[in-house]
Amino acid sequence: MTSLGTMESVDLRKIWETEAGDFTPWLAQDCNLALLGDTIGVELELEAQEKSVGPFRADILCKDTGTGHWVLIENQLEKTDHRHLGQLLTYAAGLKAVTIVWIADEFTDEHRAALDWLNEITDDRFNFFGLEIELWKIGESAIAPKFNVVGKPNDWSRTISGAAKQIEEGSLTETKLLQQEYWSALRNLLLTRKSDVKPQKPRPQHWTNFALGKTHFAMHASVNSIKNFIAVDVGLSGPDAKTHFHLLHDDKDAIEREVGTSLEWEELPNRKESRIALRQHEVDPTKRADWPSQHEWLAGKLESLHATFSPRVKMLDVNDYLPNTEL
């Protein structure tokens, strides 16, 4: 019979003596932000540590690479207290952050209830997360961190209640409602697959966004019920969009081999953005019976694009671009 080890809890202070000097720099490392992002379903890109907000300093400020919105992270190595809750709200207001993550050794019932209340009374632009951090080891193994979510937005109930309100007010058409249900079904599939592609909240529109791991880069899935096609693409935005497009195009053959198919390379010279797309034609996104096959196609292509492009965009350097390169 195989002998199993026993998990042993490790005191946080044995590893991190202080929040500012030890824990915050540890959490700000890419691999640890990735662990945190996986826990809350957001891809994070570090913007600043100890960010000044008036006379105060916020622990960590990140960007949600899927939306470009600010994510504020506040840390505690002990039980939650009112001071940190007040700081969190002050920082969020000063930075106009829309996702707020409070990490602590232990959450009191009162502070857990406070986060639940904040998620309840704010609209779906704002998200409040509470996470307890633990350290564990088995025997003489390396010590491993674990985040436990104790408070989070209820995306599903928010989405449904928001849609119901819009229907009552007459501002959400049947087409928009169908689009929202379409993306909800795709989101559920990605979550079931435990995909590396992190779905956003389903919204009543003909497209939905996905993070790619770096600001100004994102993936999109879209539907067109008039021309009958569905599509996925990698979108490039920001001041260096055209340069980034050319750098990726230089690696076109290798990229398409990895993806397993030819892609549509659309520089869009008259627009600020560029994109690299893949479309499936003769598909009717209004036909519910075909949704499972459509969503399988979308999920598979999104995962392939993510695996191929995410490591590449993180390594792009605009200084490598040669302006005389022709497509």
N, C-alpha and C positions, 0 to 999 in steps of 0.2 A: 504494500500500500504506500502511495506517495505521501511523504511527510510535508505538511503545510506549516508555514510560519505564522506568527502572530503579529498583527499590526500594532504598533506602539505610537501613541501620540507624543509629539515633541513640542515643548514650550516655544512659542514664537520668539521670545526674548533671548533664547539661546542662539538663535541664528541672526536676528536683527535687534540690535541693542536700541536703536532709535528709529523713529519713523522717517525723519528728513534725511539723516545721514546714511541709513542702511536699507530700510524697506523701500522707500520711494525710488532710489537708484536701481535696486534689484527689479522692481516692477516695470521700470521704464525700459528695460532691455527688450529687444524685439521678440525673443522667444517667450518671455513672460507676458508681454502684452498680447501675444498670440493665444496663450493659454486663457487669459482673461477674456479675450474676444470670442474664443470658442465657447466659453461658458455662457455668455450673454447673447451670442449670435450676431456679433458685429465685428467687422475687420477694422482694426485700429492702427492708426499711424501717429507716432509721437510728434507733437508740436513743441512742447515746452515742459520743463520741470520747474517747480517753485515759481509759477507764473504770477506776476504782480497783479493784484486786483485792488486798486486804491491803496490803502495802508496794509493790506493783507497779501498773503501769498498762497495760491492754490497749489495743491500737490502735483498733479499731472494734468496736462491738457492735451487731448488727442483730437484727430479728425476721424469721423466715420467715413472710410474711403468709398463706401457705397452711395452716400448722400452728400458728402462734403460738410456735414454739420459738425459742430463742436461736441466733444464728449469730455466732461469734467470728471476727474477721479479724485476722491478724497479718502485718505487712509487713516486708520487707527490700529494700534497694536494692543488695544485693550477694549473693554466693553464700551458700546456707544454711549455718547453723552449729548446733552443739549447744546453745548458749545460747538461741537462739530456739526450738528444739524443746522445751527444758525449760520456757521461759516459756509456750509454747502450751499444754502439758499442764497447767501450774499454773493458768493463767487458765481453761481449760476446766473444771477441777475446781471452782474457786472460784465460777464463774458458772453451773455446771451447764449449759453449752452442749452441744448435741447435734450441731451442725454446726460444724466447725472448718475454716477456710480459711487456708492459709499461702501468702503471695505473696512471691516473691523474684525476683531477677535471674536466678539459676541454681540448680538443684537438683543436689546431689551424688547419686551413686548410692546412698550410704548412707542419706541422708534420704528419697529416693524409696522405698527398700525399707522404711524405718521406717513411712511412711504406708501402704504396701501391707499391712504386718504389722498395723498398728492397725485397718485396715478388715477384715482377716481375722479377728482375734480378738474384735472387739466385735460386738454384735448390731446389728440393723438400726435401732435407735434412734439410733445414732451414725454420723456421716459425716465422713471426713477427706479434704480436697481439697488438692492441691498445684498451684499455678499459677505459671508463669513469665510475667513481663510484658516485653513488647518495645515499642519505639517505632520507627516507620517513616515515611519520607517518599519522595515521588517528585519529583525536581527541586526546584522551589521551593514545592511544595505544603505545606499545613499538616501538622504532625507528628501521627500517629495512633497510639493505643495498641492493643495486641493481647495478649490473655490466651491462653496455651497451657496446657491441662490436662496435667499430668505424673503426677498421682496422683488417684484418685477411687474411691468405693465401687463394687463390682461388684453393682449392684442386682439384676440378673437371677439371678446365681448365689446370692445371699443369699436371694432370694425362693423359688427352687426348693428349695434345701437346707433352708430353714426349713419349707416345706410338707411336704417328704419326712419331716422329723423328726417333725412333728405327726401325719402319717398313721401313722407307725410307732408313735407313742405313743397312737394312737387318739383324739387330741384334735381332729382335723380331719375333719369329715364330708364326704360326697360333695357336699352342697350348698355347703359352704364352699369346697371345692376348685373347684367350678364357678364360684362368684362370683369367686374369685381369677383364674381363667383369663379370665373375662369382662372384668375390668378390665385385665388384661395386654394383651388384644387391643385395647381402646380406647386404652391408652397407646401401643401400637405405631403405631396409626393417627395419633394426634396428633403423634408424633415424625416419622413419615413426611411429614406435611403441613407440618412445620416451623411448627407452630401457635404463636400467642402464648399459648395456654393451656398451662401447664406441668403435666404429669401427675405425680402422686405415685406412690410405690411401690404396686403392686397388693397389696391385702390381702384376706383371706377374710371379707368382710362385704358387706352389700347396698348400700353406698354408697362413694363415693370423693370426696376433696376437691381443690379447685383454688384457687390464690391469686388474689386480685382486686386486689392492690397496696396494701392497707392493713389493719392489724391490726383485728380484730373484724368484718371482711367476708371472705366466702369464697363460692365457688361449690361446688355439690355435684351429682353425678350419682348416681341411685339406681335400683334395680330392685325390682319387687314381683311375685314369681312366683305369689302367691296371687290378687291382684286383676288380674294381667296388665297392668301398665303400666310404662313407664320414665319418668324425670323428670329435669329439671335445675332448679336453683334458685339464687338469690342469698340467702345466709343472713346475717342481722345479729345480732350478739351484743354482749356488753359492757354497761356501765351506761347507754349512750345509744342502745341498740338501737331503742327505741320512737320516740325523737325522730328518729333517722336514717330510720326507716321513714316517718314522716309527711312529712319533707322530700322524700324520693324520691317519695312518692305525690303530692305537690303537682305533680310534673313527669310524672305518669302518662301523659298523652296523648303528649307528645314522646318519652318512653321507649318506649312501645309502637309508635310510628311507626318508630323506629330499629330495634327488634328485628324488626318486621314482622309482629307478631301480638299478640293480647291476652294478658295475663299474669294469673296468680292472685295477688292481693295479700292475703297472710295475716298480719295483725298478730299473731295468737295472743295475745290479751290476758291469758290465764291463764298464760302462760309468759314467761320472760325474753327469749327469742329472737323474731324475726320472720323472714318469708321471702317471697320473690317467686318464684313457681314457674311451670313450664311442663311439662305432662305429655302423653305419647302413650299412649292407651288401646288395649286389644285387641291387646296385644303380649306375646308369651311369651318372657321372657328366658332360659328354659331350652332353647329351640329353637336349637341351634347354627347351623342353616342360615339363620336370620334374623339372626344376629349382624352380618354386614356392613352390612345396611340399618339396624339399630338403632344401630350405632356411628357410621354416617354422620349419622344424625339427632342423636345426642348430641353429636358433635363440632361439627356446624354450629350447634346451639343454644348450646353452651358458648362458641363463638367469638363469636357474636352478642351474648350477654350480657356477655362480657368487654369487647368493643369499646364497648358502650353504658354499662355501669356503672362500669368501672374509672376513667375520667376523672372521673365524677360523684362517686364516693365519696371521692376524694382532695380534692375541693373542698368537701365538706359542712362546715358550721359550725353547731353546735348553737345558737348565739346567734341564728340566723335563724329558729328555730322559734317559731311563734305557738301557744300551748297551746289556744286556742279553735278552731283549725282542725278541722273535722269531716270524716271520711271519707264 
